Amino acid sequence: MFSRIFWGILGIIVGFLMIYKNVSLVSFTGKNSWAEKFLGPGGTFTFYKIIGILVIVVAFLYLTGGLNNIITSIQYLWF
């Protein structure tokens, strides 16, 4: 239980930092050519913001136990 809370809150913080500090992240990692091509000029910044939002959503689902329910539902569809 403690590890779920720890990793969930850590994921939310990392996702928030990806959104809030995306200029620093892009200057550290460089521009992403795929994102620039398909998302237009400044697409790298948009790409990192989208990834940050996804990290927050997945971390929140993990924190609340919803991710386990989703994975279990998908598993029942396949097997």
C-alpha positions as CSV (number, residue, x, y, z in Angstrom):
1,M,0.0,0.0,0.0
2,F,2.8,2.4,0.9
3,S,4.7,1.7,-2.3
4,R,1.5,2.3,-4.4
5,I,1.1,5.7,-2.7
6,F,4.8,6.5,-3.1
7,W,5.0,5.6,-6.8
8,G,1.7,7.3,-7.6
9,I,2.6,10.6,-6.0
10,L,6.1,10.4,-7.6
11,G,4.5,9.8,-11.0
12,I,2.2,12.8,-10.5
13,I,5.1,15.0,-9.6
14,V,7.1,13.8,-12.6
15,G,4.2,14.4,-14.9
16,F,3.6,17.9,-13.5
17,L,7.3,18.7,-13.9
18,M,7.2,17.5,-17.5
19,I,4.4,20.0,-18.2
20,Y,5.7,22.9,-16.1
21,K,9.4,22.7,-17.0
22,N,9.1,21.5,-20.6
23,V,11.5,24.3,-21.9
24,S,14.2,22.9,-19.6
25,L,13.4,19.4,-20.7
26,V,13.6,20.2,-24.4
27,S,16.9,22.1,-23.9
28,F,18.3,19.1,-22.1
29,T,17.1,16.4,-24.5
30,G,16.9,18.4,-27.8
31,K,14.1,18.6,-30.3
32,N,12.1,15.6,-31.4
33,S,12.0,15.5,-35.2
34,W,9.0,13.2,-35.3
35,A,7.0,15.6,-33.1
36,E,8.2,18.6,-35.1
37,K,7.0,16.9,-38.3
38,F,3.6,15.7,-37.2
39,L,2.7,18.3,-34.6
40,G,4.1,21.4,-36.4
41,P,6.4,24.0,-35.2
42,G,6.9,23.7,-31.5
43,G,5.6,20.2,-31.6
44,T,8.3,18.9,-29.2
45,F,6.9,21.1,-26.5
46,T,3.4,19.9,-27.2
47,F,4.6,16.3,-27.3
48,Y,6.2,16.5,-23.9
49,K,3.1,18.1,-22.5
50,I,0.9,15.3,-23.8
51,I,3.4,12.7,-22.4
52,G,3.2,14.6,-19.0
53,I,-0.6,14.5,-19.0
54,L,-0.5,10.7,-19.8
55,V,2.0,10.1,-16.9
56,I,-0.2,12.0,-14.5
57,V,-3.3,10.0,-15.6
58,V,-1.5,6.6,-15.4
59,A,0.0,7.5,-12.0
60,F,-3.4,8.6,-10.6
61,L,-5.0,5.4,-11.9
62,Y,-2.1,3.4,-10.2
63,L,-2.5,5.3,-7.0
64,T,-6.3,4.7,-6.8
65,G,-6.1,1.1,-8.0
66,G,-8.0,1.8,-11.2
67,L,-5.1,0.7,-13.4
68,N,-5.4,-2.8,-12.0
69,N,-9.1,-2.8,-12.9
70,I,-8.3,-1.7,-16.4
71,I,-5.6,-4.3,-16.9
72,T,-7.8,-7.0,-15.5
73,S,-10.6,-6.1,-17.9
74,I,-8.3,-6.1,-20.9
75,Q,-6.9,-9.5,-19.8
76,Y,-10.4,-11.0,-19.7
77,L,-11.0,-9.8,-23.2
78,W,-7.9,-11.6,-24.5
79,F,-8.0,-14.8,-22.5
